[in-house]
Amino acid sequence: MAAKAVHPRIDGGARGLSRRHALFGGLCLCCAATAGLTPRAYAESFTLEEVAPGTFIRKGLIADADAANLDAIANIGFIVGRNGVLVTESGGSLADGQWLRGEIAKRTTKPITHVVLTHVHPDHAFGAGAFTADKPVFIGHAKLKEALDARGEFYRKRLIDLFGEEKTGPVVYPKMSVADTAEVDLGDRTLRFTAHGPAHTTSDLSMRDSLSGLLFPADLLFVERIPSLDGSLKGWLKELDRVKAMGAARAVPGHGPVTVETVPAVEALATYLTALRDQTKAAIAKDVPIDKAVDTVAQDQSSHWKLFEHYNRRNVTVAYQELEWD
């Protein structure tokens, strides 16, 4: 099951899913509407919001990666503790990470001691190269190394095609692997990490801040932007129950507003994933072929999610492959 999640099975033809879409998961490289940034205006196009004392988050664009936005599509940020700074997400490219590194320097002289790699997708992991000179502890799921071994160089080459090598950055591996739970003490606050089972990907890591109570579920929680399924549909629904049970009033989603009420946001995502599951099962039961199912399953959810047309067909394909032998 783990191997299938790392390399979603692509049969081509009726599967209607390109290798590029399959491997990039949350980083679709198809043409899509973006914010129309130019590289020159990039640095002035984003701001950080202090969502809790010492906690700064930038809202990512609801768009797909392109040469202008430098893959600045995820919510990224940092937490300042008494003893140092923890980066919650590193950004989608070396250039994106460098922007974040510069913003940290404007706000504190404390050392960057930890950088979290919440999962394998480039929009969350490829800014890590901007922080290597700080010699932080890079933190990731115990399955992240395996996922980066399988995909990292492929992602890097595709990003080079978009941005050029100087803006892309290296594949950075975690130094601290979390198989179950772990904690990092920043002096006045403790960050507690939880490794999740296959869900959005096979390497999803969440974090809870003891001082603010904020939960950082990364891409286990999408808001406004349609989720991308790259791990296990059944597993994701299970892990959403786990996220809700953590009891955090507010969360920082991987995409969408910088903070949201946890329970309503989780329930909205679960509604889409449940529709995806139930309607895919119904299509399979009626012997609807996959190339027809992608045009019908979960279409009733389209008005609730941005970029729906760019990801729902792929989600149906992945769901069909998981559920067809149930």
C-alpha positions as CSV (number, residue, x, y, z in Angstrom):
1,M,0.0,0.0,0.0
2,A,2.8,2.4,0.9
3,A,4.5,1.8,-2.5
4,K,1.3,2.5,-4.3
5,A,0.8,5.8,-2.4
6,V,4.3,6.9,-3.3
7,H,3.9,6.1,-6.9
8,P,0.2,6.3,-7.9
9,R,-0.4,3.7,-10.6
10,I,-0.8,5.3,-14.0
11,D,-2.1,3.2,-16.9
12,G,-2.6,5.9,-19.4
13,G,-5.3,5.9,-22.0
14,A,-8.7,5.6,-20.2
15,R,-7.0,6.6,-17.0
16,G,-6.8,10.1,-18.5
17,L,-4.0,11.1,-16.1
18,S,-0.5,12.2,-17.2
19,R,2.6,11.1,-15.4
20,R,3.4,14.8,-14.7
21,H,0.1,15.3,-12.9
22,A,0.4,12.0,-11.0
23,L,3.8,12.7,-9.7
24,F,3.3,16.4,-8.8
25,G,0.1,15.8,-6.8
26,G,-0.4,19.2,-5.2
27,L,1.8,21.0,-7.8
28,C,-0.1,20.9,-11.1
29,L,2.0,22.3,-13.9
30,C,-0.9,22.8,-16.3
31,C,-1.9,26.2,-17.5
32,A,-4.1,27.9,-15.0
33,A,-5.1,31.3,-13.9
34,T,-2.5,32.9,-11.5
35,A,-2.2,36.2,-9.8
36,G,-0.2,37.6,-12.8
37,L,3.0,38.3,-10.8
38,T,6.1,39.4,-12.6
39,P,9.4,38.3,-11.0
40,R,10.3,41.9,-10.3
41,A,7.1,42.4,-8.3
42,Y,7.3,39.1,-6.5
43,A,9.0,40.3,-3.3
44,E,6.4,43.1,-2.9
45,S,3.4,40.9,-3.5
46,F,3.2,39.1,-0.2
47,T,2.9,40.0,3.4
48,L,3.1,38.1,6.7
49,E,0.3,38.2,9.2
50,E,1.0,37.7,12.9
51,V,-1.7,35.2,13.6
52,A,-0.7,34.6,17.2
53,P,2.1,36.1,19.4
54,G,5.4,35.4,17.6
55,T,3.7,33.4,14.8
56,F,3.8,34.8,11.3
57,I,2.0,33.2,8.3
58,R,1.9,34.2,4.6
59,K,-1.1,33.2,2.6
60,G,-0.1,31.4,-0.6
61,L,-1.7,32.1,-3.9
62,I,-4.6,30.0,-5.0
63,A,-2.9,29.1,-8.3
64,D,-0.6,26.6,-9.8
65,A,3.2,27.0,-9.9
66,D,4.6,29.1,-12.8
67,A,7.7,31.1,-13.6
68,A,6.2,34.3,-12.3
69,N,4.9,33.1,-8.9
70,L,7.9,30.9,-8.1
71,D,5.6,28.3,-6.6
72,A,4.5,30.6,-3.8
73,I,1.2,28.8,-3.5
74,A,1.3,27.3,0.0
75,N,0.8,29.0,3.4
76,I,4.3,29.3,4.9
77,G,5.7,31.0,7.9
78,F,7.6,30.8,11.2
79,I,7.3,30.8,15.0
80,V,9.7,32.8,17.2
81,G,10.5,31.3,20.5
82,R,12.7,32.4,23.3
83,N,15.6,30.2,22.1
84,G,15.2,30.4,18.4
85,V,12.9,30.3,15.3
86,L,11.1,27.4,13.8
87,V,10.0,27.6,10.2
88,T,6.5,26.1,9.8
89,E,6.8,25.6,6.0
90,S,9.8,26.5,3.8
91,G,8.1,27.6,0.6
92,G,7.9,26.2,-2.9
93,S,11.3,27.2,-4.4
94,L,14.7,28.4,-3.3
95,A,13.5,31.9,-4.3
96,D,10.3,31.5,-2.2
97,G,12.4,30.3,0.8
98,Q,14.8,33.2,0.4
99,W,11.9,35.6,0.6
100,L,10.8,34.0,3.8
101,R,14.4,33.9,5.2
102,G,14.6,37.7,4.5
103,E,11.3,38.3,6.3
104,I,12.5,36.4,9.4
105,A,15.6,38.6,9.4
106,K,13.5,41.7,9.5
107,R,11.7,40.6,12.6
108,T,14.3,38.8,14.8
109,T,18.0,38.1,15.1
110,K,17.4,34.8,16.9
111,P,18.8,31.7,15.2
112,I,16.7,29.6,12.9
113,T,16.9,26.3,14.8
114,H,14.3,24.1,13.0
115,V,12.6,23.9,9.6
116,V,9.6,21.7,9.2
117,L,9.1,19.7,6.0
118,T,5.4,18.8,6.3
119,H,5.3,16.4,3.3
120,V,6.9,15.7,0.0
121,H,5.1,18.2,-2.3
122,P,7.4,20.9,-3.8
123,D,5.2,23.8,-2.8
124,H,5.9,23.0,0.8
125,A,9.5,21.5,0.7
126,F,11.6,23.2,-2.0
127,G,12.2,26.4,-0.1
128,A,14.3,24.4,2.4
129,G,17.5,25.1,0.6
130,A,17.3,28.8,1.6
131,F,17.9,27.7,5.2
132,T,20.7,25.2,4.9
133,A,23.4,27.8,5.9
134,D,21.6,28.3,9.2
135,K,22.2,24.6,10.0
136,P,18.8,24.0,11.5
137,V,17.3,20.7,12.3
138,F,15.1,19.7,9.3
139,I,12.0,17.8,10.7
140,G,9.9,15.4,8.6
141,H,7.7,12.3,8.7
142,A,9.5,9.0,8.9
143,K,8.3,8.2,5.4
144,L,9.5,11.5,3.9
145,K,13.0,10.3,3.0
146,E,11.4,7.4,1.0
147,A,9.1,9.8,-0.8
148,L,11.9,12.3,-1.6
149,D,14.1,9.4,-2.9
150,A,11.3,8.5,-5.2
151,R,10.3,12.0,-6.4
152,G,12.8,14.6,-5.3
153,E,14.9,14.8,-8.4
154,F,11.9,14.6,-10.7
155,Y,10.4,17.5,-8.9
156,R,13.6,19.5,-9.0
157,K,14.0,19.0,-12.7
158,R,10.5,20.1,-13.4
159,L,10.9,23.2,-11.3
160,I,14.1,24.0,-13.1
161,D,12.1,23.9,-16.3
162,L,9.8,26.5,-14.8
163,F,12.2,28.8,-12.8
164,G,15.7,28.0,-13.8
165,E,18.2,26.2,-11.5
166,E,19.2,29.3,-9.5
167,K,15.7,29.8,-8.2
168,T,14.8,26.1,-7.7
169,G,17.0,24.8,-4.9
170,P,18.2,21.4,-3.8
171,V,16.3,18.4,-2.5
172,V,16.7,18.7,1.3
173,Y,16.2,15.7,3.6
174,P,15.0,15.6,7.2
175,K,17.5,15.2,9.9
176,M,14.8,14.5,12.5
177,S,12.3,11.9,11.5
178,V,9.0,11.5,13.3
179,A,7.4,8.0,13.2
180,D,4.7,8.7,15.8
181,T,5.0,11.9,17.9
182,A,7.9,14.2,18.9
183,E,8.4,17.5,20.6
184,V,10.7,20.6,20.0
185,D,11.2,23.0,22.9
186,L,11.8,26.6,21.8
187,G,12.2,27.8,25.4
188,D,8.8,29.4,26.0
189,R,6.8,27.1,23.9
190,T,6.8,23.5,22.8
191,L,5.9,22.2,19.3
192,R,4.4,18.8,19.3
193,F,4.5,16.8,16.1
194,T,2.3,14.0,14.9
195,A,3.1,11.6,12.0
196,H,-0.1,10.7,10.1
197,G,-0.9,7.6,8.1
198,P,-1.4,7.8,4.3
199,A,-3.8,10.6,3.6
200,H,-3.0,13.6,1.5
201,T,0.4,11.9,0.9
202,T,2.2,9.1,2.6
203,S,4.4,11.6,4.6
204,D,1.9,14.1,6.3
205,L,3.2,15.7,9.5
206,S,1.1,18.0,11.7
207,M,2.2,20.3,14.5
208,R,0.6,21.9,17.6
209,D,1.9,25.0,19.4
210,S,1.6,24.8,23.1
211,L,1.7,28.6,23.6
212,S,-1.0,29.7,21.1
213,G,-2.9,26.4,20.8
214,L,-2.7,26.7,17.1
215,L,-2.7,23.5,15.0
216,F,-0.6,23.3,11.9
217,P,-2.1,20.4,9.9
218,A,-0.4,21.5,6.6
219,D,-2.1,19.9,3.6
220,L,-4.2,17.6,5.7
221,L,-6.4,20.7,5.6
222,F,-7.3,22.5,2.4
223,V,-9.6,25.6,2.6
224,E,-11.0,27.2,-0.5
225,R,-8.6,25.5,-2.9
226,I,-9.6,22.0,-3.9
227,P,-7.6,19.3,-2.2
228,S,-5.3,17.0,-4.2
229,L,-5.4,13.3,-3.4
230,D,-1.9,11.7,-3.5
231,G,-2.0,9.2,-0.7
232,S,-5.2,7.4,0.5
233,L,-8.8,8.6,0.3
234,K,-9.9,6.3,3.1
235,G,-6.9,7.2,5.1
236,W,-7.5,10.9,4.7
237,L,-11.0,10.7,6.0
238,K,-9.6,8.7,9.0
239,E,-6.9,11.3,9.6
240,L,-9.4,14.2,9.5
241,D,-11.2,12.5,12.4
242,R,-7.9,12.5,14.2
243,V,-7.2,16.1,13.4
244,K,-10.6,17.1,14.8
245,A,-10.0,15.0,17.9
246,M,-6.9,17.0,18.6
247,G,-9.2,19.7,20.0
248,A,-7.6,22.8,18.5
249,A,-10.0,25.7,18.1
250,R,-8.0,27.2,15.3
251,A,-5.7,25.9,12.6
252,V,-3.3,27.1,9.9
253,P,-4.3,25.2,6.8
254,G,-1.8,24.3,4.1
255,H,-3.8,26.4,1.6
256,G,-6.5,29.0,2.1
257,P,-6.8,31.7,4.8
258,V,-3.9,32.0,7.2
259,T,-6.1,30.7,10.1
260,V,-9.5,29.1,10.3
261,E,-11.9,27.5,12.8
262,T,-10.7,23.9,12.8
263,V,-13.9,21.9,13.0
264,P,-15.9,23.7,10.3
265,A,-12.9,23.6,7.9
266,V,-12.3,19.9,8.6
267,E,-16.0,19.2,8.0
268,A,-16.1,21.1,4.7
269,L,-13.1,19.1,3.5
270,A,-14.6,15.8,4.7
271,T,-17.8,16.6,2.8
272,Y,-15.9,16.8,-0.5
273,L,-13.8,13.7,0.3
274,T,-16.9,11.7,1.3
275,A,-18.6,12.7,-1.9
276,L,-15.6,11.6,-3.8
277,R,-15.5,8.3,-2.0
278,D,-19.2,7.5,-2.1
279,Q,-19.8,8.6,-5.8
280,T,-16.7,6.7,-6.9
281,K,-17.9,3.6,-5.2
282,A,-21.3,4.0,-6.9
283,A,-19.6,4.4,-10.3
284,I,-17.6,1.3,-9.7
285,A,-20.7,-0.6,-8.6
286,K,-22.4,0.4,-11.8
287,D,-19.4,-0.6,-14.0
288,V,-18.9,3.0,-15.1
289,P,-15.5,3.1,-16.7
290,I,-12.9,5.5,-15.2
291,D,-12.8,7.7,-18.2
292,K,-16.5,8.4,-17.7
293,A,-16.4,8.6,-14.0
294,V,-13.9,11.4,-14.0
295,D,-16.6,13.6,-15.7
296,T,-19.4,12.9,-13.2
297,V,-18.0,12.0,-9.8
298,A,-18.2,14.8,-7.2
299,Q,-19.4,17.4,-9.7
300,D,-21.9,18.6,-7.2
301,Q,-19.0,19.9,-5.2
302,S,-17.6,22.1,-7.9
303,S,-19.0,25.4,-6.6
304,H,-17.3,25.0,-3.3
305,W,-13.7,24.8,-4.4
306,K,-11.3,26.9,-6.5
307,L,-9.3,25.2,-9.2
308,F,-11.9,22.4,-9.1
309,E,-11.5,21.6,-12.8
310,H,-7.7,21.3,-12.5
311,Y,-7.8,18.6,-9.8
312,N,-11.1,16.8,-9.4
313,R,-10.5,14.5,-12.4
314,R,-7.2,13.5,-11.0
315,N,-8.7,12.9,-7.6
316,V,-11.4,10.7,-9.1
317,T,-8.7,8.7,-10.9
318,V,-6.7,8.1,-7.7
319,A,-9.9,7.3,-5.7
320,Y,-11.0,4.9,-8.4
321,Q,-7.7,3.0,-8.3
322,E,-7.9,2.8,-4.5
323,L,-11.5,1.7,-4.3
324,E,-12.0,-0.5,-7.3
325,W,-10.7,-3.6,-5.5
326,D,-12.4,-3.0,-2.2
